[in-house]
Amino acid sequence: MISDEVRKYLLASIFNAAVRAGAAVMEIYENREDYDISIKDDKTPITVADRTAHRIIKEALGPTRIPILSEEGREMRYEERCNWELFWLVDPLDGTVEFIRGNNEFTINIALMENNVCQAAVIYVPYLRKIYVAGRGWGAYVKEPVMPDPAAAFTYDRIVNGWRRLPLSDRRHAVPRVAVSRSHQTPETFAHIDALRERCGALEVFEQGSSYKFCLLAEGTADYYVRTSDTYEWDTAAGELILAEAGGSTRTLADGAVFRYNKEDLRNPWFVCRSKYCAL
């Protein structure tokens, strides 16, 4: 079990790694002449921003000597990682499609996994200068403004100074707010929402890219999120802990089970998320 002192040190490490990566991503985003886009084996795009952010996070977390499982890292065989006690689970640029489209909806996700359970997490939204932080049993928080900084060196005490505990509101919305992916909608998504309307009445449905949806649920800005297309473990680990520590939940759509991590197949099942005060 990680001690609180070690966890504070590691939380500062991932906070700084995310802010440094966010600085590089924003520099590329604001100079859009060439994103150097290519297509990965799973038919999703990758840009120079993904690769640069991965490199910066790897360098920042190197002193911890904890292995990294990253969307942009080398293919890691299950036999090599299945017995890891500690590892970082990283998406250096979540929302690459939104990044390419220029709509600002992209994040940097870093989760600390112990025995395949997330113990600490950050999601940085560099365009909005907001960073969401959680520790298992510690609660979930948002800190702003946090400017992108290639030399970020926050201490734990500086991180906690001025952060706000989530959720930010203790009231339910009169009309439940349902988030869906902006770029990965399916017929099953809309069938699920239609079933919700039949059961619960009026809904306000809105589109949002990247793991920022988890953050909006953790804040209480949104109530419910359904996903019926492929995601991977690095897409959800940080957001799931942030939402859970804000009183919400993430469950598989098929049977309401909890998520499992470091599986042989890193794809997630379809899932639904609920905020603390969700009435659905």
C-alpha positions as CSV (number, residue, x, y, z in Angstrom):
1,M,0.0,0.0,0.0
2,I,1.3,3.4,-1.0
3,S,1.9,5.7,2.0
4,D,0.2,9.1,2.1
5,E,3.6,10.8,1.9
6,V,4.6,8.9,-1.2
7,R,1.2,9.5,-2.8
8,K,1.6,13.3,-2.2
9,Y,5.0,13.1,-4.0
10,L,3.6,11.1,-6.9
11,L,0.5,13.4,-7.2
12,A,2.8,16.4,-7.6
13,S,4.8,14.4,-10.2
14,I,1.7,13.8,-12.3
15,F,0.4,17.3,-11.8
16,N,3.6,18.8,-13.2
17,A,3.9,16.2,-16.0
18,A,0.4,17.1,-17.2
19,V,1.0,20.9,-17.1
20,R,4.3,20.5,-18.9
21,A,2.7,18.3,-21.6
22,G,-0.2,20.8,-21.8
23,A,2.3,23.6,-22.6
24,A,3.7,21.6,-25.5
25,V,0.2,20.7,-26.8
26,M,-0.9,24.3,-26.7
27,E,2.1,25.6,-28.5
28,I,1.4,23.2,-31.4
29,Y,-2.3,23.9,-31.2
30,E,-1.7,27.6,-31.6
31,N,0.6,27.1,-34.6
32,R,-1.5,25.0,-36.8
33,E,0.4,24.9,-40.0
34,D,1.3,21.2,-39.7
35,Y,-0.1,18.7,-37.2
36,D,1.8,15.9,-38.9
37,I,-1.3,13.6,-38.8
38,S,-1.0,9.9,-39.3
39,I,-3.4,7.0,-38.7
40,K,-2.7,4.3,-36.2
41,D,-3.6,0.6,-36.5
42,D,-7.0,1.1,-34.8
43,K,-7.9,3.7,-37.5
44,T,-7.7,6.7,-35.1
45,P,-5.5,9.7,-35.8
46,I,-2.2,10.6,-34.1
47,T,-0.5,14.0,-34.3
48,V,2.9,15.5,-33.4
49,A,1.1,16.8,-30.3
50,D,0.3,13.3,-29.1
51,R,3.9,12.2,-29.6
52,T,5.4,15.3,-28.0
53,A,3.1,15.1,-25.0
54,H,4.0,11.4,-24.5
55,R,7.7,12.2,-24.6
56,I,7.4,15.0,-22.1
57,I,5.3,12.9,-19.7
58,K,7.7,10.0,-20.0
59,E,10.6,12.3,-19.2
60,A,8.8,14.0,-16.3
61,L,7.8,10.7,-14.7
62,G,11.1,8.9,-15.4
63,P,12.6,9.7,-11.9
64,T,9.8,7.8,-10.2
65,R,11.0,4.6,-11.9
66,I,7.4,3.4,-12.3
67,P,6.6,1.9,-15.6
68,I,4.2,3.7,-18.0
69,L,1.4,2.2,-20.0
70,S,0.5,4.9,-22.5
71,E,-1.7,5.2,-25.6
72,E,1.3,6.5,-27.5
73,G,3.9,4.2,-26.0
74,R,5.3,1.0,-27.6
75,E,3.0,-2.0,-27.8
76,M,3.2,-3.6,-24.4
77,R,2.7,-7.4,-24.2
78,Y,0.3,-8.6,-21.5
79,E,2.9,-11.0,-20.2
80,E,5.2,-8.1,-19.6
81,R,2.7,-5.9,-17.7
82,C,0.2,-8.3,-16.0
83,N,2.2,-8.5,-12.8
84,W,3.0,-4.8,-12.4
85,E,2.2,-3.6,-8.8
86,L,2.5,0.0,-9.7
87,F,2.3,1.7,-13.1
88,W,1.2,5.0,-14.7
89,L,-1.7,4.8,-17.1
90,V,-1.5,7.8,-19.5
91,D,-3.3,9.3,-22.4
92,P,-1.0,12.2,-23.4
93,L,-3.6,13.8,-25.6
94,D,-7.2,12.7,-25.2
95,G,-9.5,14.1,-27.8
96,T,-7.1,14.1,-30.7
97,V,-10.0,14.5,-33.2
98,E,-11.2,17.6,-31.3
99,F,-7.6,18.9,-31.3
100,I,-7.4,18.5,-35.1
101,R,-10.8,20.2,-35.5
102,G,-9.7,23.1,-33.4
103,N,-12.6,23.1,-30.9
104,N,-10.5,23.2,-27.7
105,E,-12.0,20.0,-26.2
106,F,-8.9,18.0,-25.4
107,T,-7.2,16.8,-22.2
108,I,-4.1,15.2,-20.8
109,N,-4.9,12.2,-18.6
110,I,-2.6,10.6,-16.1
111,A,-3.5,7.9,-13.5
112,L,-1.4,6.1,-10.9
113,M,-2.4,2.5,-10.7
114,E,-1.7,0.2,-7.7
115,N,-2.6,-3.4,-8.1
116,N,-4.7,-2.3,-11.1
117,V,-6.8,0.2,-9.0
118,C,-6.4,3.9,-9.6
119,Q,-5.0,5.7,-6.5
120,A,-4.3,9.2,-7.9
121,A,-5.3,11.0,-11.0
122,V,-5.1,14.3,-12.9
123,I,-6.9,15.5,-16.0
124,Y,-5.6,18.8,-17.4
125,V,-7.7,20.9,-19.8
126,P,-4.9,23.2,-21.1
127,Y,-7.1,25.4,-23.2
128,L,-9.4,26.2,-20.2
129,R,-6.4,26.4,-17.8
130,K,-8.2,23.9,-15.5
131,I,-6.8,20.8,-13.8
132,Y,-8.8,18.2,-12.0
133,V,-7.1,16.2,-9.3
134,A,-8.2,13.2,-7.2
135,G,-6.7,10.8,-4.7
136,R,-8.5,7.6,-3.5
137,G,-10.1,8.5,-0.2
138,W,-8.9,12.1,-0.4
139,G,-11.7,13.6,-2.6
140,A,-11.7,15.3,-6.0
141,Y,-10.8,18.9,-6.7
142,V,-10.4,21.4,-9.4
143,K,-7.7,24.1,-9.5
144,E,-7.7,27.1,-11.8
145,P,-6.2,29.0,-13.4
146,V,-3.3,26.7,-14.1
147,M,-1.4,28.1,-17.0
148,P,0.5,25.7,-19.4
149,D,4.1,25.8,-18.3
150,P,7.0,23.8,-19.8
151,A,8.9,24.1,-16.5
152,A,6.0,23.5,-14.1
153,A,7.3,22.5,-10.6
154,F,4.3,22.6,-8.3
155,T,4.8,21.3,-4.8
156,Y,2.0,19.4,-3.1
157,D,1.3,22.4,-0.8
158,R,1.0,24.7,-3.7
159,I,-1.3,22.3,-5.6
160,V,-3.8,22.2,-2.7
161,N,-3.7,25.9,-2.1
162,G,-6.9,27.3,-3.5
163,W,-8.2,24.2,-5.1
164,R,-12.0,23.6,-4.8
165,R,-13.6,20.4,-3.8
166,L,-16.0,18.6,-6.2
167,P,-18.8,18.6,-6.8
168,L,-19.2,22.4,-7.0
169,S,-23.0,22.3,-6.6
170,D,-25.3,20.3,-4.3
171,R,-28.4,20.8,-6.4
172,R,-30.0,18.6,-9.0
173,H,-30.9,20.1,-12.4
174,A,-34.6,20.5,-13.0
175,V,-34.0,18.8,-16.4
176,P,-31.2,16.2,-16.3
177,R,-28.2,17.1,-18.4
178,V,-26.9,14.1,-20.5
179,A,-23.4,14.2,-22.1
180,V,-22.6,12.3,-25.3
181,S,-19.3,12.1,-27.2
182,R,-19.0,14.8,-29.9
183,S,-17.1,12.5,-32.4
184,H,-18.0,8.9,-31.4
185,Q,-21.8,8.6,-31.4
186,T,-23.6,5.5,-32.5
187,P,-27.2,4.4,-33.0
188,E,-27.0,2.6,-29.6
189,T,-26.2,6.0,-28.0
190,F,-29.5,7.5,-29.2
191,A,-31.5,4.4,-28.5
192,H,-30.3,4.5,-24.9
193,I,-31.2,8.2,-24.6
194,D,-34.6,7.5,-26.2
195,A,-35.2,4.9,-23.5
196,L,-34.2,7.3,-20.8
197,R,-36.7,9.9,-22.1
198,E,-39.5,7.3,-22.1
199,R,-38.7,6.4,-18.5
200,C,-37.7,9.8,-17.1
201,G,-39.2,12.5,-19.3
202,A,-37.4,15.6,-20.6
203,L,-33.6,15.6,-21.0
204,E,-31.0,18.1,-22.1
205,V,-28.5,16.4,-24.3
206,F,-25.2,18.0,-25.2
207,E,-22.0,17.0,-27.0
208,Q,-18.6,17.2,-25.5
209,G,-15.2,15.8,-26.5
210,S,-12.6,14.0,-24.5
211,S,-12.4,12.9,-20.9
212,Y,-13.6,16.4,-19.9
213,K,-17.1,14.8,-19.7
214,F,-16.0,13.0,-16.6
215,C,-14.9,16.4,-15.1
216,L,-18.3,18.0,-15.9
217,L,-20.1,15.2,-14.1
218,A,-17.7,15.5,-11.2
219,E,-18.4,19.2,-11.0
220,G,-22.1,18.6,-11.2
221,T,-22.4,20.6,-14.5
222,A,-23.7,17.4,-16.1
223,D,-25.6,14.5,-14.7
224,Y,-25.2,11.4,-17.0
225,Y,-22.8,10.2,-19.7
226,V,-23.3,7.2,-21.9
227,R,-20.7,5.7,-24.2
228,T,-21.5,3.0,-26.7
229,S,-18.3,3.0,-28.8
230,D,-14.7,2.0,-28.2
231,T,-12.7,3.5,-25.5
232,Y,-9.5,2.2,-23.9
233,E,-8.3,2.1,-20.3
234,W,-6.2,5.2,-20.6
235,D,-9.3,7.1,-21.7
236,T,-11.2,6.4,-18.4
237,A,-8.9,5.6,-15.5
238,A,-8.2,9.2,-14.4
239,G,-11.7,10.4,-15.1
240,E,-13.3,7.4,-13.3
241,L,-11.4,8.2,-10.0
242,I,-12.1,11.9,-10.2
243,L,-15.8,11.2,-10.7
244,A,-15.9,8.6,-8.0
245,E,-14.2,10.8,-5.5
246,A,-16.8,13.5,-6.3
247,G,-19.6,11.0,-5.4
248,G,-20.4,9.8,-8.8
249,S,-20.0,6.4,-10.5
250,T,-18.9,4.6,-13.7
251,R,-20.4,1.3,-14.5
252,T,-20.6,-1.1,-17.5
253,L,-23.7,-0.6,-19.5
254,A,-24.4,-4.3,-19.9
255,D,-24.5,-5.4,-16.3
256,G,-23.6,-2.4,-14.0
257,A,-20.2,-3.9,-13.1
258,V,-17.2,-1.9,-12.0
259,F,-14.4,-1.4,-14.4
260,R,-11.3,-3.6,-14.5
261,Y,-7.9,-2.4,-15.5
262,N,-4.7,-3.8,-17.0
263,K,-6.7,-6.5,-18.8
264,E,-5.2,-8.5,-21.6
265,D,-7.5,-6.5,-24.0
266,L,-7.2,-2.9,-23.0
267,R,-10.5,-1.9,-24.6
268,N,-13.3,-0.9,-22.2
269,P,-16.9,-2.2,-22.3
270,W,-19.7,0.3,-23.1
271,F,-20.5,2.3,-20.0
272,V,-22.6,4.9,-18.2
273,C,-21.5,7.5,-15.7
274,R,-23.7,9.3,-13.1
275,S,-22.9,12.4,-11.1
276,K,-23.4,12.5,-7.3
277,Y,-26.9,14.0,-7.7
278,C,-28.0,12.3,-10.8
279,A,-31.7,11.3,-10.8
280,L,-31.5,8.9,-13.8
